[in-house]
């Protein structure tokens, strides 16, 4: 059996990719890289959710922002984030590919901590404009990104495993909608997959 291509697309050379996974797994890094390779906009859902000063958008506001961003990218997009509870299924339904980043917690938790320290020092951009990291929030709050990363690791894995069982390529029960692939491991699997994407695009 011929293996599926690294990205499925819509059959007309357009790719609408949703990168999902827990906080710190590298969604934004991969999303920006994919968007650059595909020549399409990168859409970070964090920037739509968080307003300056760590204020949050309502679900209605966020759905409107996301709908407009997708509408303005008719030739494809890469969306980074898991906000289905806020925006419904608009990204889920319109994506041609879902890429689930699922590395071991022991790999990505140290990277998240390092990134958080860089943000505290002003040496790395915040997750959304006008939302600087604050030490009291990082270390003494239940809303700490580090705590959320740890507490959501298995919750995210269970949620995305259920989606894989439904729409996973080669394993999903919904054979007409199989479009999700899991990328785990310690980095080699992800690098190999990105290389496959690059080679596929060179052939097109």
C-alpha positions in Angstrom: 0.0 0.0 0.0 1.3 3.4 -0.9 1.8 5.6 2.2 -0.2 8.8 2.3 1.6 12.1 1.6 2.9 14.1 4.6 0.1 16.6 3.9 -3.2 15.7 2.2 -4.5 19.1 1.1 -7.7 19.6 -0.8 -6.5 18.0 -4.0 -6.0 21.4 -5.7 -2.7 22.4 -4.1 -4.2 24.1 -1.1 -3.4 23.2 2.4 -5.4 24.2 5.5 -3.4 22.8 8.5 -4.4 22.8 12.2 -1.4 22.2 14.5 -2.6 20.9 17.9 -1.0 19.7 21.1 -0.3 20.8 24.7 1.3 24.1 25.7 5.0 24.0 24.9 5.0 21.2 22.4 6.2 23.5 19.6 3.0 24.3 17.9 3.9 27.9 17.0 7.4 27.0 15.9 6.1 24.3 13.6 3.1 26.4 12.5 5.3 29.3 11.4 7.7 26.9 9.6 4.9 25.2 7.7 3.2 28.5 6.8 6.5 29.7 5.4 7.0 26.5 3.4 3.4 26.5 2.1 3.4 30.3 1.4 0.2 30.8 3.4 -0.7 32.9 6.5 0.1 31.6 10.0 -2.8 32.2 12.4 -2.1 31.9 16.1 -5.3 31.5 18.1 -3.5 32.7 21.2 -3.3 36.2 19.7 -7.0 36.2 19.1 -7.9 35.0 22.6 -5.5 37.2 24.6 -6.0 41.0 24.6 -3.3 43.4 26.0 -3.1 43.2 29.7 -4.1 39.5 29.7 -7.7 40.3 29.1 -9.6 37.6 27.2 -11.9 37.8 24.2 -15.4 36.4 24.5 -16.3 33.3 22.5 -18.3 35.5 20.1 -15.4 37.9 19.5 -13.0 35.1 19.0 -15.2 33.2 16.5 -15.6 36.4 14.5 -11.9 37.0 14.4 -11.1 33.5 13.4 -13.8 33.4 10.7 -12.5 36.6 9.2 -8.9 35.3 9.2 -9.8 32.1 7.5 -12.0 34.0 5.0 -9.0 36.2 4.2 -6.8 33.2 3.4 -8.6 31.4 0.6 -5.5 29.7 -0.7 -4.7 28.0 2.6 -3.6 28.6 6.1 -1.8 27.2 9.1 -3.7 27.6 12.4 -1.9 26.9 15.7 -4.0 26.1 18.8 -6.8 24.2 20.5 -9.7 26.5 21.2 -12.7 24.4 20.0 -14.6 25.2 23.3 -14.4 28.9 22.3 -14.7 28.9 18.5 -16.6 25.7 17.8 -15.7 23.5 14.9 -14.8 26.2 12.3 -11.1 25.3 12.2 -11.7 21.6 12.7 -14.3 21.3 9.9 -12.3 23.4 7.3 -8.9 21.9 7.9 -7.5 19.5 5.3 -4.8 18.3 7.8 -4.5 18.1 11.6 -1.0 17.7 13.0 -0.9 16.5 16.6 2.4 17.2 18.3 2.8 14.7 21.1 6.4 14.6 22.4 7.3 13.3 25.8 6.7 15.7 28.7 10.3 15.3 29.7 11.3 16.8 26.3 9.1 19.8 26.1 8.6 20.9 29.7 12.2 22.0 30.1 11.9 23.9 26.8 8.7 25.6 28.1 10.4 26.6 31.3 13.4 28.0 29.4 11.1 30.0 27.1 9.1 31.3 30.0 12.3 32.6 31.7 13.3 34.3 28.4 9.9 36.0 28.3 10.2 37.1 31.9 13.5 38.7 30.9 12.0 40.3 27.8 14.3 38.2 25.6 11.5 36.3 23.8 8.1 37.6 22.5 5.1 37.0 24.6 2.3 34.7 23.5 0.2 37.7 22.5 1.1 41.4 22.1 0.8 43.3 25.3 0.8 40.2 27.5 4.2 40.0 29.2 5.0 37.2 31.6 4.9 38.2 35.3 6.9 36.3 37.9 4.0 36.1 40.4 1.8 34.5 37.7 4.5 32.1 36.6 5.4 30.8 40.0 2.5 31.4 42.3 -0.7 31.1 40.3 -2.8 28.2 39.2 -2.9 29.9 35.8 0.8 29.5 35.4 1.8 28.3 31.9 4.1 25.8 33.6 1.4 24.4 35.8 -1.1 24.3 32.9 1.5 22.4 30.8 1.9 19.7 33.5 -1.7 19.4 34.4 -3.0 19.3 30.8 -0.4 16.8 29.5 -2.6 13.7 29.9 -5.8 15.5 29.4 -4.6 16.7 26.0 -3.3 13.3 25.1 -6.6 11.6 26.0 -8.5 14.2 23.9 -6.4 14.0 20.9 -6.1 10.2 21.1 -9.9 10.1 20.8 -9.7 12.3 17.7 -7.1 10.0 16.3 -9.4 7.1 16.8 -12.0 8.9 14.7 -10.0 10.7 12.0 -6.4 9.4 12.3 -4.8 8.5 9.0 -4.8 4.8 8.6 -6.4 4.2 12.0 -9.6 6.4 12.2 -13.0 4.9 12.0 -14.3 7.8 9.8 -12.6 6.6 6.6 -13.9 9.5 4.6 -12.4 12.1 7.0 -9.0 10.6 7.9 -6.7 13.7 8.0 -5.0 13.6 11.4 -1.5 12.4 12.1 0.4 12.2 15.4 4.1 13.2 15.6 5.7 12.1 18.8 9.2 11.0 19.8 12.2 13.1 20.8 12.5 15.2 17.7 13.7 12.9 14.9 10.2 12.0 13.8 9.2 15.7 13.5 12.4 16.5 11.5 11.8 13.6 9.2 8.2 14.6 8.6 9.1 18.3 7.8 11.7 16.9 5.4 9.0 14.9 3.7 6.8 18.0 3.4 9.7 19.9 1.8 10.3 17.2 -0.7 6.6 17.0 -1.6 6.4 20.7 -2.2 9.5 20.6 -4.4 7.9 18.0 -6.6 4.7 20.0 -7.0 
